[in-house]
Amino acid sequence: MSTAETVATADRRAWMGLLARAEPARLAALLGADLPEHVLLRAPEIGAVMVRGRVGGAGDAFNLGEMTVTRCSLRLASGVVGHAYVQGRDRDHARQAALVDALMQTGRSTEIEARVLAPLAAEETARRSARAARAAATKVEFFTMVRGED
């Protein structure tokens, strides 16, 4: 895999993750009602995936449990294919995420990034900062006083 392909794969992974984490109503509002013509290759379908974890973050893998996901694949009139997996049972969210994935692979990528992905990324950053601030407010600092004896 070339360096350009690696960068493209990393970029696509980033926007697909952002779309999967996005609030469905917000994604729909940013995308708008004027959706390009597309054909569903795999209509949104609901299923379950096994979530795996690692002991201590780096140790042996174990099955944590199942999670409900919805997946969708579609093709634009230009032939570009988009895919999406989103947590939960929201078929519209999966279809809209797949549509954005497909549009990001076309000449409209700059427009879609500015109109949809940039606001979603900014909102996600703000949510994470607010959550970190709430957590930091509960942090307890422990210290030890030096006793006068040896």
N, CA, C and O atoms as a GROMACS GRO file, in nm:
protein
  600
    1MET      N    1   0.085  -0.117   0.000
    1MET     CA    2   0.000   0.000   0.000
    1MET      C    3   0.089   0.124   0.000
    1MET      O    4   0.181   0.134   0.081
    2SER      N    5   0.064   0.216  -0.090
    2SER     CA    6   0.146   0.336  -0.100
    2SER      C    7   0.113   0.433   0.013
    2SER      O    8   0.014   0.417   0.084
    3THR      N    9   0.198   0.534   0.029
    3THR     CA   10   0.177   0.634   0.133
    3THR      C   11   0.047   0.710   0.110
    3THR      O   12  -0.026   0.738   0.205
    4ALA      N   13   0.017   0.743  -0.016
    4ALA     CA   14  -0.108   0.814  -0.048
    4ALA      C   15  -0.230   0.730  -0.012
    4ALA      O   16  -0.329   0.782   0.039
    5GLU      N   17  -0.222   0.599  -0.040
    5GLU     CA   18  -0.334   0.511  -0.004
    5GLU      C   19  -0.349   0.500   0.147
    5GLU      O   20  -0.461   0.494   0.197
    6THR      N   21  -0.237   0.498   0.219
    6THR     CA   22  -0.241   0.491   0.364
    6THR      C   23  -0.305   0.616   0.421
    6THR      O   24  -0.388   0.608   0.512
    7VAL      N   25  -0.268   0.733   0.369
    7VAL     CA   26  -0.327   0.859   0.414
    7VAL      C   27  -0.476   0.861   0.382
    7VAL      O   28  -0.557   0.900   0.466
    8ALA      N   29  -0.513   0.817   0.261
    8ALA     CA   30  -0.654   0.814   0.223
    8ALA      C   31  -0.732   0.720   0.314
    8ALA      O   32  -0.845   0.751   0.352
    9THR      N   33  -0.674   0.606   0.348
    9THR     CA   34  -0.740   0.510   0.437
    9THR      C   35  -0.757   0.570   0.575
    9THR      O   36  -0.863   0.554   0.637
   10ALA      N   37  -0.655   0.638   0.625
   10ALA     CA   38  -0.664   0.701   0.758
   10ALA      C   39  -0.769   0.811   0.758
   10ALA      O   40  -0.845   0.824   0.854
   11ASP      N   41  -0.773   0.891   0.652
   11ASP     CA   42  -0.874   0.996   0.642
   11ASP      C   43  -1.014   0.938   0.639
   11ASP      O   44  -1.103   0.986   0.708
   12ARG      N   45  -1.033   0.834   0.559
   12ARG     CA   46  -1.164   0.772   0.549
   12ARG      C   47  -1.205   0.710   0.682
   12ARG      O   48  -1.321   0.721   0.722
   13ARG      N   49  -1.113   0.647   0.750
   13ARG     CA   50  -1.141   0.589   0.881
   13ARG      C   51  -1.185   0.699   0.978
   13ARG      O   52  -1.277   0.679   1.057
   14ALA      N   53  -1.120   0.814   0.970
   14ALA     CA   54  -1.154   0.925   1.060
   14ALA      C   55  -1.295   0.978   1.032
   14ALA      O   56  -1.373   0.997   1.125
   15TRP      N   57  -1.328   1.001   0.904
   15TRP     CA   58  -1.461   1.056   0.878
   15TRP      C   59  -1.571   0.953   0.901
   15TRP      O   60  -1.682   0.989   0.941
   16MET      N   61  -1.543   0.826   0.877
   16MET     CA   62  -1.644   0.723   0.903
   16MET      C   63  -1.669   0.710   1.054
   16MET      O   64  -1.783   0.689   1.096
   17GLY      N   65  -1.565   0.721   1.134
   17GLY     CA   66  -1.582   0.718   1.279
   17GLY      C   67  -1.661   0.838   1.329
   17GLY      O   68  -1.747   0.825   1.416
   18LEU      N   69  -1.631   0.954   1.273
   18LEU     CA   70  -1.703   1.076   1.310
   18LEU      C   71  -1.851   1.063   1.275
   18LEU      O   72  -1.936   1.101   1.355
   19LEU      N   73  -1.880   1.012   1.157
   19LEU     CA   74  -2.020   0.993   1.115
   19LEU      C   75  -2.092   0.892   1.205
   19LEU      O   76  -2.209   0.910   1.237
   20ALA      N   77  -2.023   0.786   1.245
   20ALA     CA   78  -2.084   0.684   1.330
   20ALA      C   79  -2.114   0.740   1.469
   20ALA      O   80  -2.213   0.700   1.530
   21ARG      N   81  -2.031   0.830   1.518
   21ARG     CA   82  -2.050   0.889   1.652
   21ARG      C   83  -2.145   1.008   1.651
   21ARG      O   84  -2.188   1.053   1.757
   22ALA      N   85  -2.178   1.060   1.534
   22ALA     CA   86  -2.260   1.180   1.523
   22ALA      C   87  -2.402   1.156   1.573
   22ALA      O   88  -2.455   1.044   1.564
   23GLU      N   89  -2.464   1.262   1.624
   23GLU     CA   90  -2.606   1.256   1.660
   23GLU      C   91  -2.685   1.245   1.530
   23GLU      O   92  -2.666   1.328   1.440
   24PRO      N   93  -2.773   1.146   1.517
   24PRO     CA   94  -2.846   1.127   1.392
   24PRO      C   95  -2.924   1.250   1.345
   24PRO      O   96  -2.924   1.282   1.226
   25ALA      N   97  -2.989   1.319   1.438
   25ALA     CA   98  -3.068   1.437   1.400
   25ALA      C   99  -2.977   1.549   1.349
   25ALA      O  100  -3.012   1.620   1.255
   26ARG      N  101  -2.861   1.564   1.411
   26ARG     CA  102  -2.768   1.670   1.368
   26ARG      C  103  -2.710   1.638   1.231
   26ARG      O  104  -2.697   1.728   1.147
   27LEU      N  105  -2.676   1.512   1.206
   27LEU     CA  106  -2.625   1.471   1.076
   27LEU      C  107  -2.730   1.497   0.968
   27LEU      O  108  -2.698   1.548   0.861
   28ALA      N  109  -2.854   1.463   0.997
   28ALA     CA  110  -2.963   1.487   0.901
   28ALA      C  111  -2.979   1.636   0.873
   28ALA      O  112  -3.000   1.676   0.758
   29ALA      N  113  -2.968   1.719   0.977
   29ALA     CA  114  -2.983   1.864   0.959
   29ALA      C  115  -2.869   1.921   0.874
   29ALA      O  116  -2.892   2.006   0.788
   30LEU      N  117  -2.747   1.875   0.897
   30LEU     CA  118  -2.633   1.925   0.821
   30LEU      C  119  -2.635   1.877   0.676
   30LEU      O  120  -2.597   1.950   0.584
   31LEU      N  121  -2.680   1.756   0.656
   31LEU     CA  122  -2.684   1.698   0.521
   31LEU      C  123  -2.794   1.760   0.438
   31LEU      O  124  -2.778   1.777   0.317
   32GLY      N  125  -2.904   1.793   0.501
   32GLY     CA  126  -3.015   1.856   0.430
   32GLY      C  127  -3.104   1.754   0.360
   32GLY      O  128  -3.075   1.635   0.360
   33ALA      N  129  -3.211   1.804   0.303
   33ALA     CA  130  -3.309   1.716   0.240
   33ALA      C  131  -3.278   1.689   0.093
   33ALA      O  132  -3.331   1.594   0.035
   34ASP      N  133  -3.194   1.770   0.032
   34ASP     CA  134  -3.161   1.755  -0.110
   34ASP      C  135  -3.048   1.653  -0.125
   34ASP      O  136  -2.932   1.689  -0.143
   35LEU      N  137  -3.084   1.524  -0.119
   35LEU     CA  138  -2.985   1.416  -0.127
   35LEU      C  139  -2.965   1.374  -0.271
   35LEU      O  140  -3.061   1.369  -0.348
   36PRO      N  141  -2.841   1.344  -0.308
   36PRO     CA  142  -2.816   1.301  -0.446
   36PRO      C  143  -2.879   1.166  -0.474
   36PRO      O  144  -2.906   1.087  -0.384
   37GLU      N  145  -2.903   1.141  -0.600
   37GLU     CA  146  -2.961   1.013  -0.642
   37GLU      C  147  -2.865   0.900  -0.607
   37GLU      O  148  -2.745   0.909  -0.631
   38HIS      N  149  -2.922   0.792  -0.550
   38HIS     CA  150  -2.840   0.678  -0.511
   38HIS      C  151  -2.925   0.551  -0.512
   38HIS      O  152  -3.048   0.555  -0.506
   39VAL      N  153  -2.854   0.439  -0.520
   39VAL     CA  154  -2.918   0.307  -0.518
   39VAL      C  155  -2.864   0.232  -0.397
   39VAL      O  156  -2.743   0.230  -0.375
   40LEU      N  157  -2.952   0.171  -0.321
   40LEU     CA  158  -2.909   0.093  -0.205
   40LEU      C  159  -2.853  -0.041  -0.251
   40LEU      O  160  -2.924  -0.119  -0.314
   41LEU      N  161  -2.728  -0.067  -0.220
   41LEU     CA  162  -2.668  -0.198  -0.248
   41LEU      C  163  -2.703  -0.295  -0.135
   41LEU      O  164  -2.734  -0.412  -0.159
   42ARG      N  165  -2.698  -0.245  -0.014
   42ARG     CA  166  -2.740  -0.320   0.104
   42ARG      C  167  -2.826  -0.225   0.185
   42ARG      O  168  -2.776  -0.133   0.250
   43ALA      N  169  -2.956  -0.248   0.180
   43ALA     CA  170  -3.048  -0.162   0.256
   43ALA      C  171  -3.007  -0.164   0.403
   43ALA      O  172  -2.952  -0.263   0.450
   44PRO      N  173  -3.034  -0.056   0.476
   44PRO     CA  174  -2.997  -0.054   0.618
   44PRO      C  175  -3.055  -0.176   0.691
   44PRO      O  176  -3.175  -0.200   0.689
   45GLU      N  177  -2.966  -0.250   0.754
   45GLU     CA  178  -3.009  -0.370   0.827
   45GLU      C  179  -2.947  -0.371   0.965
   45GLU      O  180  -2.833  -0.328   0.984
   46ILE      N  181  -3.023  -0.421   1.059
   46ILE     CA  182  -2.984  -0.421   1.200
   46ILE      C  183  -2.928  -0.558   1.236
   46ILE      O  184  -2.981  -0.661   1.197
   47GLY      N  185  -2.820  -0.556   1.312
   47GLY     CA  186  -2.759  -0.680   1.357
   47GLY      C  187  -2.681  -0.655   1.485
   47GLY      O  188  -2.695  -0.551   1.548
   48ALA      N  189  -2.600  -0.751   1.521
   48ALA     CA  190  -2.519  -0.740   1.643
   48ALA      C  191  -2.375  -0.777   1.610
   48ALA      O  192  -2.348  -0.860   1.524
   49VAL      N  193  -2.284  -0.714   1.681
   49VAL     CA  194  -2.142  -0.746   1.668
   49VAL      C  195  -2.088  -0.774   1.808
   49VAL      O  196  -2.138  -0.722   1.907
   50MET      N  197  -1.986  -0.857   1.814
   50MET     CA  198  -1.921  -0.887   1.942
   50MET      C  199  -1.816  -0.780   1.967
   50MET      O  200  -1.730  -0.754   1.883
   51VAL      N  201  -1.823  -0.719   2.083
   51VAL     CA  202  -1.726  -0.617   2.122
   51VAL      C  203  -1.618  -0.687   2.204
   51VAL      O  204  -1.648  -0.758   2.300
   52ARG      N  205  -1.494  -0.664   2.165
   52ARG     CA  206  -1.382  -0.727   2.235
   52ARG      C  207  -1.305  -0.622   2.312
   52ARG      O  208  -1.297  -0.506   2.272
   53GLY      N  209  -1.248  -0.665   2.423
   53GLY     CA  210  -1.166  -0.577   2.505
   53GLY      C  211  -1.031  -0.641   2.528
   53GLY      O  212  -1.007  -0.755   2.488
   54ARG      N  213  -0.943  -0.568   2.594
   54ARG     CA  214  -0.811  -0.621   2.628
   54ARG      C  215  -0.784  -0.595   2.775
   54ARG      O  216  -0.815  -0.488   2.827
   55VAL      N  217  -0.728  -0.694   2.841
   55VAL     CA  218  -0.693  -0.680   2.982
   55VAL      C  219  -0.586  -0.572   2.993
   55VAL      O  220  -0.480  -0.582   2.932
   56GLY      N  221  -0.614  -0.469   3.071
   56GLY     CA  222  -0.518  -0.361   3.090
   56GLY      C  223  -0.494  -0.280   2.964
   56GLY      O  224  -0.397  -0.205   2.959
   57GLY      N  225  -0.577  -0.292   2.864
   57GLY     CA  226  -0.562  -0.215   2.741
   57GLY      C  227  -0.463  -0.275   2.643
   57GLY      O  228  -0.465  -0.239   2.526
   58ALA      N  229  -0.377  -0.365   2.688
   58ALA     CA  230  -0.277  -0.423   2.597
   58ALA      C  231  -0.261  -0.574   2.615
   58ALA      O  232  -0.183  -0.637   2.543
   59GLY      N  233  -0.332  -0.631   2.709
   59GLY     CA  234  -0.316  -0.773   2.739
   59GLY      C  235  -0.399  -0.863   2.651
   59GLY      O  236  -0.429  -0.830   2.536
   60ASP      N  237  -0.435  -0.977   2.706
   60ASP     CA  238  -0.513  -1.076   2.632
   60ASP      C  239  -0.652  -1.023   2.599
   60ASP      O  240  -0.714  -0.953   2.679
   61ALA      N  241  -0.700  -1.058   2.479
   61ALA     CA  242  -0.833  -1.015   2.435
   61ALA      C  243  -0.940  -1.102   2.501
   61ALA      O  244  -0.919  -1.220   2.527
   62PHE      N  245  -1.057  -1.040   2.526
   62PHE     CA  246  -1.172  -1.114   2.578
   62PHE      C  247  -1.299  -1.056   2.518
   62PHE      O  248  -1.300  -0.941   2.475
   63ASN      N  249  -1.405  -1.135   2.516
   63ASN     CA  250  -1.534  -1.088   2.463
   63ASN      C  251  -1.605  -1.009   2.572
   63ASN      O  252  -1.640  -1.062   2.677
   64LEU      N  253  -1.625  -0.882   2.545
   64LEU     CA  254  -1.689  -0.792   2.641
   64LEU      C  255  -1.841  -0.806   2.636
   64LEU      O  256  -1.906  -0.804   2.740
   65GLY      N  257  -1.896  -0.822   2.518
   65GLY     CA  258  -2.041  -0.836   2.502
   65GLY      C  259  -2.082  -0.800   2.361
   65GLY      O  260  -1.998  -0.768   2.277
   66GLU      N  261  -2.212  -0.805   2.336
   66GLU     CA  262  -2.264  -0.772   2.203
   66GLU      C  263  -2.316  -0.630   2.200
   66GLU      O  264  -2.358  -0.574   2.302
   67MET      N  265  -2.313  -0.571   2.081
   67MET     CA  266  -2.361  -0.436   2.059
   67MET      C  267  -2.447  -0.436   1.932
   67MET      O  268  -2.411  -0.498   1.833
   68THR      N  269  -2.559  -0.366   1.936
   68THR     CA  270  -2.645  -0.356   1.820
   68THR      C  271  -2.588  -0.252   1.724
   68THR      O  272  -2.551  -0.142   1.764
   69VAL      N  273  -2.582  -0.288   1.596
   69VAL     CA  274  -2.534  -0.196   1.492
   69VAL      C  275  -2.628  -0.202   1.372
   69VAL      O  276  -2.700  -0.300   1.352
   70THR      N  277  -2.625  -0.096   1.294
   70THR     CA  278  -2.698  -0.092   1.168
   70THR      C  279  -2.597  -0.061   1.060
   70THR      O  280  -2.515   0.029   1.075
   71ARG      N  281  -2.603  -0.136   0.950
   71ARG     CA  282  -2.509  -0.114   0.840
   71ARG      C  283  -2.586  -0.083   0.713
   71ARG      O  284  -2.703  -0.117   0.698
   72CYS      N  285  -2.516  -0.016   0.621
   72CYS     CA  286  -2.577   0.022   0.495
   72CYS      C  287  -2.468   0.041   0.391
   72CYS      O  288  -2.358   0.088   0.423
   73SER      N  289  -2.497   0.004   0.267
   73SER     CA  290  -2.407   0.030   0.154
   73SER      C  291  -2.492   0.083   0.040
   73SER      O  292  -2.602   0.034   0.015
   74LEU      N  293  -2.440   0.185  -0.029
   74LEU     CA  294  -2.514   0.244  -0.140
   74LEU      C  295  -2.419   0.288  -0.250
   74LEU      O  296  -2.299   0.302  -0.228
   75ARG      N  297  -2.474   0.310  -0.368
   75ARG     CA  298  -2.395   0.356  -0.483
   75ARG      C  299  -2.459   0.483  -0.538
   75ARG      O  300  -2.580   0.488  -0.561
   76LEU      N  301  -2.376   0.585  -0.558
   76LEU     CA  302  -2.423   0.708  -0.620
   76LEU      C  303  -2.440   0.685  -0.769
   76LEU      O  304  -2.392   0.584  -0.822
   77ALA      N  305  -2.507   0.776  -0.837
   77ALA     CA  306  -2.527   0.766  -0.981
   77ALA      C  307  -2.392   0.764  -1.055
   77ALA      O  308  -2.382   0.708  -1.164
   78SER      N  309  -2.289   0.824  -0.995
   78SER     CA  310  -2.156   0.826  -1.057
   78SER      C  311  -2.083   0.693  -1.043
   78SER      O  312  -1.980   0.673  -1.107
   79GLY      N  313  -2.136   0.601  -0.961
   79GLY     CA  314  -2.073   0.471  -0.942
   79GLY      C  315  -1.993   0.459  -0.814
   79GLY      O  316  -1.946   0.350  -0.782
   80VAL      N  317  -1.976   0.568  -0.740
   80VAL     CA  318  -1.900   0.565  -0.615
   80VAL      C  319  -1.984   0.496  -0.508
   80VAL      O  320  -2.103   0.522  -0.494
   81VAL      N  321  -1.919   0.407  -0.432
   81VAL     CA  322  -1.988   0.329  -0.329
   81VAL      C  323  -1.952   0.383  -0.190
   81VAL      O  324  -1.836   0.414  -0.162
   82GLY      N  325  -2.053   0.394  -0.105
   82GLY     CA  326  -2.034   0.438   0.033
   82GLY      C  327  -2.085   0.332   0.128
   82GLY      O  328  -2.183   0.263   0.099
   83HIS      N  329  -2.020   0.320   0.243
   83HIS     CA  330  -2.056   0.221   0.345
   83HIS      C  331  -2.069   0.290   0.479
   83HIS      O  332  -2.010   0.396   0.500
   84ALA      N  333  -2.145   0.231   0.569
   84ALA     CA  334  -2.154   0.283   0.706
   84ALA      C  335  -2.196   0.174   0.802
   84ALA      O  336  -2.277   0.088   0.768
   85TYR      N  337  -2.141   0.179   0.921
   85TYR     CA  338  -2.184   0.101   1.036
   85TYR      C  339  -2.205   0.201   1.148
   85TYR      O  340  -2.115   0.279   1.179
   86VAL      N  341  -2.323   0.201   1.210
   86VAL     CA  342  -2.350   0.292   1.320
   86VAL      C  343  -2.406   0.212   1.438
   86VAL      O  344  -2.472   0.110   1.419
   87GLN      N  345  -2.379   0.260   1.556
   87GLN     CA  346  -2.430   0.194   1.676
   87GLN      C  347  -2.580   0.217   1.686
   87GLN      O  348  -2.628   0.327   1.659
   88GLY      N  349  -2.652   0.115   1.726
   88GLY     CA  350  -2.795   0.130   1.748
   88GLY      C  351  -2.878   0.078   1.632
   88GLY      O  352  -2.830   0.002   1.548
   89ARG      N  353  -3.005   0.121   1.629
   89ARG     CA  354  -3.102   0.068   1.535
   89ARG      C  355  -3.156   0.175   1.440
   89ARG      O  356  -3.266   0.159   1.387
   90ASP      N  357  -3.083   0.282   1.418
   90ASP     CA  358  -3.131   0.394   1.337
   90ASP      C  359  -3.094   0.374   1.190
   90ASP      O  360  -2.980   0.399   1.150
   91ARG      N  361  -3.190   0.329   1.111
   91ARG     CA  362  -3.165   0.302   0.968
   91ARG      C  363  -3.131   0.429   0.891
   91ARG      O  364  -3.045   0.428   0.804
   92ASP      N  365  -3.200   0.540   0.922
   92ASP     CA  366  -3.173   0.666   0.852
   92ASP      C  367  -3.031   0.714   0.880
   92ASP      O  368  -2.964   0.766   0.790
   93HIS      N  369  -2.986   0.698   1.003
   93HIS     CA  370  -2.849   0.738   1.038
   93HIS      C  371  -2.747   0.661   0.954
   93HIS      O  372  -2.652   0.719   0.902
   94ALA      N  373  -2.767   0.530   0.941
   94ALA     CA  374  -2.676   0.446   0.863
   94ALA      C  375  -2.677   0.488   0.716
   94ALA      O  376  -2.571   0.496   0.653
   95ARG      N  377  -2.795   0.514   0.660
   95ARG     CA  378  -2.806   0.554   0.519
   95ARG      C  379  -2.738   0.689   0.496
   95ARG      O  380  -2.667   0.706   0.398
   96GLN      N  381  -2.761   0.784   0.586
   96GLN     CA  382  -2.701   0.917   0.570
   96GLN      C  383  -2.549   0.911   0.586
   96GLN      O  384  -2.477   0.981   0.514
   97ALA      N  385  -2.501   0.831   0.679
   97ALA     CA  386  -2.357   0.816   0.696
   97ALA      C  387  -2.294   0.753   0.573
   97ALA      O  388  -2.186   0.794   0.530
   98ALA      N  389  -2.359   0.652   0.515
   98ALA     CA  390  -2.308   0.590   0.392
   98ALA      C  391  -2.309   0.689   0.276
   98ALA      O  392  -2.218   0.689   0.193
   99LEU      N  393  -2.410   0.774   0.272
   99LEU     CA  394  -2.418   0.876   0.166
   99LEU      C  395  -2.303   0.976   0.179
   99LEU      O  396  -2.243   1.013   0.078
  100VAL      N  397  -2.274   1.020   0.300
  100VAL     CA  398  -2.162   1.112   0.320
  100VAL      C  399  -2.030   1.044   0.285
  100VAL      O  400  -1.943   1.106   0.224
  101ASP      N  401  -2.016   0.917   0.322
  101ASP     CA  402  -1.894   0.842   0.286
  101ASP      C  403  -1.876   0.840   0.134
  101ASP      O  404  -1.765   0.862   0.085
  102ALA      N  405  -1.982   0.815   0.062
  102ALA     CA  406  -1.973   0.812  -0.084
  102ALA      C  407  -1.940   0.951  -0.139
  102ALA      O  408  -1.855   0.964  -0.227
  103LEU      N  409  -2.006   1.054  -0.088
  103LEU     CA  410  -1.982   1.191  -0.137
  103LEU      C  411  -1.839   1.237  -0.108
  103LEU      O  412  -1.783   1.315  -0.186
  104MET      N  413  -1.781   1.190   0.002
  104MET     CA  414  -1.643   1.228   0.035
  104MET      C  415  -1.542   1.168  -0.062
  104MET      O  416  -1.427   1.210  -0.065
  105GLN      N  417  -1.584   1.071  -0.140
  105GLN     CA  418  -1.495   1.009  -0.238
  105GLN      C  419  -1.514   1.069  -0.377
  105GLN      O  420  -1.458   1.018  -0.475
  106THR      N  421  -1.592   1.176  -0.386
  106THR     CA  422  -1.617   1.242  -0.514
  106THR      C  423  -1.551   1.380  -0.515
  106THR      O  424  -1.479   1.416  -0.422
  107GLY      N  425  -1.576   1.454  -0.619
  107GLY     CA  426  -1.524   1.590  -0.631
  107GLY      C  427  -1.590   1.687  -0.535
  107GLY      O  428  -1.544   1.801  -0.521
  108ARG      N  429  -1.697   1.646  -0.469
  108ARG     CA  430  -1.767   1.732  -0.373
  108ARG      C  431  -1.711   1.719  -0.232
  108ARG      O  432  -1.770   1.771  -0.137
  109SER      N  433  -1.598   1.650  -0.217
  109SER     CA  434  -1.545   1.622  -0.083
  109SER      C  435  -1.516   1.749  -0.003
  109SER      O  436  -1.542   1.753   0.117
  110THR      N  437  -1.462   1.852  -0.067
  110THR     CA  438  -1.430   1.976   0.005
  110THR      C  439  -1.557   2.041   0.057
  110THR      O  440  -1.562   2.088   0.171
  111GLU      N  441  -1.660   2.044  -0.027
  111GLU     CA  442  -1.789   2.102   0.014
  111GLU      C  443  -1.851   2.023   0.129
  111GLU      O  444  -1.898   2.082   0.226
  112ILE      N  445  -1.852   1.891   0.119
  112ILE     CA  446  -1.912   1.805   0.222
  112ILE      C  447  -1.833   1.815   0.352
  112ILE      O  448  -1.890   1.816   0.460
  113GLU      N  449  -1.702   1.822   0.340
  113GLU     CA  450  -1.620   1.835   0.461
  113GLU      C  451  -1.652   1.964   0.534
  113GLU      O  452  -1.664   1.965   0.656
  114ALA      N  453  -1.664   2.075   0.458
  114ALA     CA  454  -1.694   2.203   0.521
  114ALA      C  455  -1.836   2.210   0.575
  114ALA      O  456  -1.859   2.266   0.682
  115ARG      N  457  -1.931   2.154   0.503
  115ARG     CA  458  -2.072   2.165   0.539
  115ARG      C  459  -2.116   2.064   0.646
  115ARG      O  460  -2.202   2.095   0.728
  116VAL      N  461  -2.057   1.943   0.644
  116VAL     CA  462  -2.102   1.837   0.733
  116VAL      C  463  -1.995   1.796   0.834
  116VAL      O  464  -2.020   1.800   0.955
  117LEU      N  465  -1.878   1.757   0.787
  117LEU     CA  466  -1.778   1.698   0.877
  117LEU      C  467  -1.716   1.799   0.972
  117LEU      O  468  -1.697   1.768   1.090
  118ALA      N  469  -1.683   1.919   0.925
  118ALA     CA  470  -1.620   2.018   1.013
  118ALA      C  471  -1.711   2.056   1.131
  118ALA      O  472  -1.664   2.060   1.244
  119PRO      N  473  -1.840   2.085   1.107
  119PRO     CA  474  -1.927   2.114   1.222
  119PRO      C  475  -1.941   1.995   1.317
  119PRO      O  476  -1.943   2.013   1.439
  120LEU      N  477  -1.951   1.874   1.263
  120LEU     CA  478  -1.961   1.755   1.349
  120LEU      C  479  -1.835   1.739   1.433
  120LEU      O  480  -1.844   1.707   1.552
  121ALA      N  481  -1.719   1.761   1.374
  121ALA     CA  482  -1.592   1.747   1.447
  121ALA      C  483  -1.582   1.854   1.556
  121ALA      O  484  -1.539   1.824   1.668
  122ALA      N  485  -1.622   1.977   1.525
  122ALA     CA  486  -1.617   2.084   1.624
  122ALA      C  487  -1.710   2.055   1.741
  122ALA      O  488  -1.674   2.076   1.857
  123GLU      N  489  -1.830   2.006   1.711
  123GLU     CA  490  -1.926   1.973   1.816
  123GLU      C  491  -1.876   1.857   1.902
  123GLU      O  492  -1.896   1.856   2.023
  124GLU      N  493  -1.813   1.758   1.839
  124GLU     CA  494  -1.760   1.645   1.914
  124GLU      C  495  -1.647   1.691   2.007
  124GLU      O  496  -1.639   1.647   2.121
  125THR      N  497  -1.561   1.778   1.958
  125THR     CA  498  -1.452   1.832   2.041
  125THR      C  499  -1.508   1.909   2.160
  125THR      O  500  -1.458   1.896   2.271
  126ALA      N  501  -1.611   1.988   2.136
  126ALA     CA  502  -1.673   2.064   2.245
  126ALA      C  503  -1.736   1.970   2.348
  126ALA      O  504  -1.723   1.993   2.468
  127ARG      N  505  -1.803   1.864   2.302
  127ARG     CA  506  -1.862   1.767   2.395
  127ARG      C  507  -1.755   1.698   2.479
  127ARG      O  508  -1.771   1.680   2.600
  128ARG      N  509  -1.646   1.660   2.414
  128ARG     CA  510  -1.538   1.593   2.488
  128ARG      C  511  -1.473   1.687   2.589
  128ARG      O  512  -1.440   1.645   2.700
  129SER      N  513  -1.454   1.813   2.552
  129SER     CA  514  -1.395   1.911   2.644
  129SER      C  515  -1.486   1.934   2.763
  129SER      O  516  -1.438   1.941   2.877
  130ALA      N  517  -1.617   1.945   2.739
  130ALA     CA  518  -1.712   1.965   2.848
  130ALA      C  519  -1.711   1.845   2.942
  130ALA      O  520  -1.716   1.862   3.064
  131ARG      N  521  -1.707   1.726   2.886
  131ARG     CA  522  -1.704   1.605   2.968
  131ARG      C  523  -1.574   1.598   3.049
  131ARG      O  524  -1.576   1.560   3.166
  132ALA      N  525  -1.462   1.635   2.988
  132ALA     CA  526  -1.334   1.635   3.059
  132ALA      C  527  -1.334   1.739   3.171
  132ALA      O  528  -1.278   1.715   3.278
  133ALA      N  529  -1.397   1.854   3.147
  133ALA     CA  530  -1.404   1.958   3.250
  133ALA      C  531  -1.490   1.911   3.368
  133ALA      O  532  -1.456   1.935   3.484
  134ARG      N  533  -1.602   1.844   3.338
  134ARG     CA  534  -1.686   1.790   3.447
  134ARG      C  535  -1.610   1.686   3.527
  134ARG      O  536  -1.621   1.681   3.649
  135ALA      N  537  -1.533   1.602   3.459
  135ALA     CA  538  -1.454   1.499   3.529
  135ALA      C  539  -1.342   1.563   3.611
  135ALA      O  540  -1.315   1.519   3.722
  136ALA      N  541  -1.278   1.666   3.556
  136ALA     CA  542  -1.169   1.732   3.627
  136ALA      C  543  -1.218   1.800   3.754
  136ALA      O  544  -1.144   1.812   3.851
  137ALA      N  545  -1.344   1.845   3.753
  137ALA     CA  546  -1.399   1.912   3.871
  137ALA      C  547  -1.413   1.815   3.988
  137ALA      O  548  -1.421   1.859   4.103
  138THR      N  549  -1.417   1.687   3.962
  138THR     CA  550  -1.431   1.588   4.070
  138THR      C  551  -1.298   1.526   4.110
  138THR      O  552  -1.294   1.437   4.195
  139LYS      N  553  -1.190   1.572   4.050
  139LYS     CA  554  -1.059   1.513   4.078
  139LYS      C  555  -1.015   1.547   4.221
  139LYS      O  556  -1.030   1.661   4.267
  140VAL      N  557  -0.963   1.448   4.288
  140VAL     CA  558  -0.914   1.466   4.424
  140VAL      C  559  -0.763   1.454   4.422
  140VAL      O  560  -0.709   1.356   4.372
  141GLU      N  561  -0.695   1.555   4.477
  141GLU     CA  562  -0.549   1.553   4.486
  141GLU      C  563  -0.509   1.500   4.624
  141GLU      O  564  -0.550   1.554   4.727
  142PHE      N  565  -0.431   1.394   4.624
  142PHE     CA  566  -0.382   1.338   4.749
  142PHE      C  567  -0.238   1.381   4.769
  142PHE      O  568  -0.160   1.383   4.674
  143PHE      N  569  -0.204   1.413   4.889
  143PHE     CA  570  -0.065   1.445   4.920
  143PHE      C  571  -0.033   1.392   5.059
  143PHE      O  572  -0.122   1.367   5.139
  144THR      N  573   0.094   1.377   5.085
  144THR     CA  574   0.139   1.325   5.213
  144THR      C  575   0.217   1.435   5.285
  144THR      O  576   0.308   1.495   5.228
  145MET      N  577   0.182   1.460   5.406
  145MET     CA  578   0.255   1.559   5.486
  145MET      C  579   0.379   1.489   5.542
  145MET      O  580   0.372   1.374   5.586
  146VAL      N  581   0.489   1.556   5.539
  146VAL     CA  582   0.612   1.501   5.594
  146VAL      C  583   0.604   1.510   5.747
  146VAL      O  584   0.579   1.616   5.805
  147ARG      N  585   0.627   1.395   5.808
  147ARG     CA  586   0.624   1.392   5.954
  147ARG      C  587   0.762   1.427   6.007
  147ARG      O  588   0.862   1.404   5.939
  148GLY      N  589   0.768   1.479   6.124
  148GLY     CA  590   0.894   1.526   6.182
  148GLY      C  591   0.986   1.418   6.230
  148GLY      O  592   1.100   1.448   6.268
  149GLU      N  593   0.944   1.293   6.231
  149GLU     CA  594   1.030   1.186   6.279
  149GLU      C  595   1.092   1.110   6.164
  149GLU      O  596   1.038   1.112   6.053
  150ASP      N  597   1.202   1.042   6.188
  150ASP     CA  598   1.270   0.966   6.083
  150ASP      C  599   1.213   0.831   6.063
  150ASP      O  600   1.261   0.756   5.978
   0.00000   0.00000   0.00000
